[in-house]
Amino acid sequence: MKDTFSALSDPTRRAILRLLRRGSRTAGEIADEFELSKPTLSHHFRVLEAAGLVRSEKRGTSVVFTLQTNVLEDAAAELLELAGKTPAASSHKKKVRS
């Protein structure tokens, strides 16, 4: 989960995820939307993939990225549980020792 929140902390990576929310894109299509160098974009792709937020697939000479919504849903559920906003938070309270 730490990798997920770390990946989400960057505004460029969040913008990439918003773009992928509309559907899978090649690395080139994503690059066309940003004024960043290829090495910088590659770094963002690696961070997002390591966090499980995107999946990449080689198709011919292109790499296609797909958003993995289940990881975002898990992160959102974790935050809601911490805030006490879900039924799960009240149904399985754990004793915490100080």
C-alpha positions as CSV (number, residue, x, y, z in Angstrom):
1,M,0.0,0.0,0.0
2,K,3.0,2.3,0.7
3,D,4.0,2.1,-3.0
4,T,0.5,3.0,-4.1
5,F,0.2,6.1,-2.0
6,S,3.8,7.2,-2.9
7,A,2.9,6.8,-6.6
8,L,-0.3,8.8,-6.1
9,S,1.6,11.6,-4.5
10,D,2.9,12.9,-7.8
11,P,0.6,15.2,-9.9
12,T,2.0,13.9,-13.2
13,R,1.3,10.3,-12.3
14,R,-2.2,11.2,-11.2
15,A,-2.7,12.9,-14.6
16,I,-1.5,9.8,-16.3
17,L,-4.0,7.7,-14.3
18,R,-6.8,10.1,-15.3
19,L,-5.9,9.7,-18.9
20,L,-5.9,5.9,-18.6
21,R,-9.3,6.1,-16.9
22,R,-10.6,6.8,-20.4
23,G,-9.0,3.6,-21.8
24,S,-5.7,1.9,-22.5
25,R,-3.0,4.0,-24.3
26,T,0.4,3.3,-25.8
27,A,3.4,5.0,-24.2
28,G,3.6,7.2,-27.3
29,E,0.0,8.3,-26.9
30,I,0.5,9.1,-23.3
31,A,3.8,11.0,-24.1
32,D,1.8,13.2,-26.6
33,E,-0.2,14.5,-23.7
34,F,2.8,15.6,-21.6
35,E,5.7,17.9,-22.2
36,L,8.2,15.6,-20.5
37,S,11.3,13.8,-21.7
38,K,11.1,10.1,-22.5
39,P,13.3,9.2,-19.5
40,T,11.1,11.2,-17.1
41,L,7.9,9.5,-18.5
42,S,9.6,6.1,-18.3
43,H,10.3,6.8,-14.6
44,H,6.7,7.6,-14.0
45,F,5.6,4.5,-15.8
46,R,7.9,2.3,-13.8
47,V,6.7,3.8,-10.5
48,L,3.0,3.3,-11.5
49,E,3.6,-0.2,-12.6
50,A,5.6,-1.1,-9.4
51,A,2.7,0.2,-7.4
52,G,0.3,-2.0,-9.4
53,L,-1.7,1.0,-10.6
54,V,-1.0,0.2,-14.3
55,R,-0.2,-2.9,-16.3
56,S,1.9,-2.7,-19.4
57,E,1.8,-5.1,-22.3
58,K,4.1,-5.2,-25.3
59,R,2.2,-5.2,-28.6
60,G,4.5,-5.3,-31.5
61,T,6.7,-2.3,-31.2
62,S,4.4,-0.5,-28.8
63,V,3.9,-0.7,-25.0
64,V,0.2,-0.4,-24.0
65,F,-0.6,0.8,-20.5
66,T,-3.9,-0.1,-18.8
67,L,-5.3,1.3,-15.5
68,Q,-5.7,-1.2,-12.7
69,T,-8.7,0.1,-10.9
70,N,-8.8,-2.6,-8.3
71,V,-5.6,-1.1,-6.7
72,L,-7.2,2.3,-6.6
73,E,-10.3,0.8,-5.0
74,D,-8.2,-0.9,-2.4
75,A,-6.4,2.3,-1.6
76,A,-9.7,4.2,-1.3
77,A,-11.2,1.6,0.9
78,E,-8.2,1.7,3.2
79,L,-8.5,5.5,3.5
80,L,-12.2,5.3,4.2
81,E,-11.6,2.6,6.8
82,L,-9.0,4.8,8.5
83,A,-11.6,7.6,8.6
84,G,-14.2,5.3,10.1
85,K,-16.4,5.7,7.0
86,T,-17.1,2.1,6.1
87,P,-19.0,-0.7,7.6
88,A,-15.8,-2.8,7.5
89,A,-14.2,-0.4,10.0
90,S,-16.8,-1.0,12.6
91,S,-17.3,-4.7,12.0
92,H,-13.8,-5.8,12.7
93,K,-12.2,-3.4,15.1
94,K,-8.8,-4.5,16.3
95,K,-7.4,-3.7,19.7
96,V,-4.3,-1.5,19.5
97,R,-1.8,-1.6,22.3
98,S,0.0,1.7,23.1
